[in-house]
Amino acid sequence: MHKYDCIFFDRDGTVNYDPGYISSIKEFKFFEYTINAFSLFKSISNKFIIITNQSGVGRGLIKECDLIEINNHIMNECAKHKIPLIKIYYCSDHPDYASNDRKPNPGMFLKASEEFNLDLSNCLMVGDSIYDIQPANKLGMDSMMVLTGNGKDHYGKLIKKDMPNYCTENILTGARLLAG
């Protein structure tokens, strides 16, 4: 079994339901299997980081204070279940005015690498979008596409250079695949 320095997760559509622009804690809901999946992933890494684009803030659809409240809820739930989520990075840029932090750009990954002294070539990115897989591949990370959220639609549009190392139904089946 391969051990990773860190596992990065996308948020919406990967670890939680994605109804579109989650603007309050009341709208946030983990998939029913997320905590179980995280528990299995712990056998292959003791560091998790969520990397998420949250353009709803830049579009004026989500207040940043509400996004922070959602992130705190995620961190607290993970702590309660002894899940090693060490940070949530988010990019609130509007897509028309994207910085290097907005996926598929590598900015958030590079910040995490620097802050936590991570060897990105020994990390895994799990997400439901081509925009999750592209930066992972560019940075030499392993990648896993889940078919929840945007996954089914995006998987059909991947070209050879963007193919993930793994493709699986959801994060629970992905955790079972890698954790054995």
C-alpha positions as CSV (number, residue, x, y, z in Angstrom):
1,M,0.0,0.0,0.0
2,H,1.4,3.4,-1.0
3,K,1.6,6.0,1.7
4,Y,1.1,9.7,0.7
5,D,2.6,12.7,2.2
6,C,-0.8,14.4,2.0
7,I,-4.1,13.8,0.3
8,F,-5.8,16.9,-1.2
9,F,-9.6,16.9,-1.7
10,D,-11.8,19.1,-3.7
11,R,-14.9,20.1,-1.7
12,D,-18.2,20.5,-3.7
13,G,-19.2,17.4,-5.5
14,T,-16.3,15.4,-4.0
15,V,-16.8,15.4,-0.2
16,N,-20.3,17.0,-0.1
17,Y,-23.4,17.4,-2.2
18,D,-23.1,20.3,-4.7
19,P,-26.5,22.0,-5.2
20,G,-24.6,25.0,-6.6
21,Y,-23.2,28.0,-4.7
22,I,-23.6,26.8,-1.1
23,S,-24.1,30.1,0.7
24,S,-25.0,29.0,4.2
25,I,-24.2,26.3,6.7
26,K,-27.8,25.0,6.3
27,E,-27.1,24.2,2.7
28,F,-23.9,22.2,3.3
29,K,-24.2,18.4,3.6
30,F,-21.5,15.8,3.5
31,F,-22.1,12.7,1.4
32,E,-23.3,10.0,3.8
33,Y,-20.1,8.1,3.2
34,T,-17.6,11.0,3.5
35,I,-16.5,10.4,7.1
36,N,-16.1,6.7,6.5
37,A,-14.1,7.4,3.4
38,F,-11.8,9.8,5.2
39,S,-11.3,7.2,8.0
40,L,-10.1,4.7,5.4
41,F,-7.9,7.3,3.7
42,K,-6.2,7.8,7.1
43,S,-4.4,4.5,6.5
44,I,-2.5,6.0,3.6
45,S,-1.9,9.5,4.8
46,N,-2.0,11.5,8.1
47,K,-2.5,14.8,6.4
48,F,-5.6,16.0,4.5
49,I,-6.1,19.4,2.9
50,I,-9.2,20.7,1.0
51,I,-8.5,22.8,-2.0
52,T,-11.6,24.5,-3.4
53,N,-12.6,27.2,-5.8
54,Q,-15.4,29.3,-4.3
55,S,-16.2,31.8,-7.0
56,G,-19.6,32.4,-5.4
57,V,-17.8,34.9,-3.2
58,G,-16.3,36.8,-6.2
59,R,-19.6,36.7,-7.9
60,G,-21.4,38.2,-4.9
61,L,-23.5,35.1,-4.2
62,I,-21.8,34.0,-1.0
63,K,-20.6,36.1,1.9
64,E,-17.0,35.3,2.8
65,C,-18.0,35.1,6.5
66,D,-20.6,32.4,5.6
67,L,-17.9,30.5,3.6
68,I,-15.6,30.7,6.7
69,E,-18.4,29.4,8.9
70,I,-18.9,26.4,6.5
71,N,-15.1,25.7,6.5
72,N,-15.1,25.8,10.3
73,H,-18.0,23.4,10.4
74,I,-16.0,21.0,8.1
75,M,-12.9,21.3,10.3
76,N,-14.9,20.7,13.5
77,E,-16.7,17.6,12.0
78,C,-13.4,16.2,10.9
79,A,-11.8,16.9,14.3
80,K,-14.8,15.2,16.0
81,H,-14.1,12.0,14.0
82,K,-10.3,12.2,14.3
83,I,-9.9,13.0,10.6
84,P,-6.5,14.7,10.0
85,L,-7.8,17.6,8.0
86,I,-5.1,20.2,8.6
87,K,-6.4,23.1,6.4
88,I,-8.9,24.3,3.9
89,Y,-7.6,26.5,1.1
90,Y,-10.1,28.4,-0.9
91,C,-9.9,30.7,-3.9
92,S,-12.8,33.2,-4.0
93,D,-11.8,34.7,-7.4
94,H,-14.4,35.4,-10.1
95,P,-13.3,33.2,-13.1
96,D,-13.0,36.3,-15.3
97,Y,-10.4,37.7,-12.9
98,A,-8.6,34.5,-11.8
99,S,-5.3,34.6,-9.9
100,N,-2.8,31.8,-9.8
101,D,-4.7,30.3,-6.9
102,R,-7.8,29.5,-8.9
103,K,-7.8,25.8,-10.0
104,P,-6.6,24.6,-12.5
105,N,-3.7,26.9,-11.6
106,P,-1.4,25.5,-9.0
107,G,-1.3,28.4,-6.5
108,M,-3.1,26.8,-3.6
109,F,-1.2,23.6,-3.9
110,L,2.1,25.5,-3.9
111,K,1.1,27.4,-0.8
112,A,0.2,24.2,1.0
113,S,3.4,22.6,-0.1
114,E,5.4,25.5,1.4
115,E,3.3,25.9,4.6
116,F,3.4,22.2,5.4
117,N,6.7,21.2,3.8
118,L,4.9,18.7,1.5
119,D,6.6,16.7,-1.3
120,L,3.9,17.2,-4.0
121,S,5.3,14.3,-6.0
122,N,4.2,12.1,-3.1
123,C,0.7,13.6,-2.8
124,L,-2.7,12.6,-4.1
125,M,-5.5,14.9,-5.4
126,V,-9.1,13.7,-5.3
127,G,-11.7,15.6,-7.2
128,D,-14.7,15.6,-9.5
129,S,-13.4,18.0,-12.1
130,I,-10.8,18.3,-14.8
131,Y,-9.8,21.4,-12.9
132,D,-8.8,19.2,-10.0
133,I,-6.9,16.7,-12.1
134,Q,-5.0,19.1,-14.3
135,P,-3.0,20.9,-11.6
136,A,-2.2,17.5,-9.9
137,N,-0.8,16.1,-13.1
138,K,1.2,19.3,-13.8
139,L,2.7,19.2,-10.3
140,G,3.6,15.5,-10.6
141,M,1.0,14.4,-8.1
142,D,-1.2,11.2,-8.3
143,S,-4.8,12.1,-9.1
144,M,-8.2,10.4,-8.6
145,M,-11.3,11.5,-10.3
146,V,-14.6,10.6,-8.6
147,L,-17.8,10.4,-10.7
148,T,-19.9,12.3,-8.2
149,G,-20.6,16.0,-8.7
150,N,-19.2,17.0,-12.1
151,G,-17.2,13.8,-12.4
152,K,-19.3,11.9,-15.0
153,D,-19.5,14.9,-17.3
154,H,-15.9,15.9,-17.0
155,Y,-14.5,12.4,-17.3
156,G,-15.9,12.0,-20.7
157,K,-14.1,15.2,-21.8
158,L,-10.6,14.3,-20.6
159,I,-7.8,14.0,-23.1
160,K,-4.9,11.7,-22.7
161,K,-2.6,14.1,-20.9
162,D,-5.3,15.0,-18.4
163,M,-6.2,11.4,-17.4
164,P,-6.2,10.7,-13.7
165,N,-4.2,7.8,-12.2
166,Y,-7.5,6.5,-10.8
167,C,-11.2,6.9,-11.6
168,T,-13.8,5.7,-9.2
169,E,-17.5,6.0,-8.3
170,N,-17.0,8.2,-5.2
171,I,-14.5,8.9,-2.4
172,L,-15.5,5.8,-0.5
173,T,-14.8,3.4,-3.4
174,G,-11.6,5.4,-4.0
175,A,-10.6,5.0,-0.4
176,R,-11.3,1.2,-0.5
177,L,-9.3,0.9,-3.7
178,L,-6.2,2.6,-2.2
179,A,-6.4,1.5,1.4
180,G,-7.1,-2.1,0.5
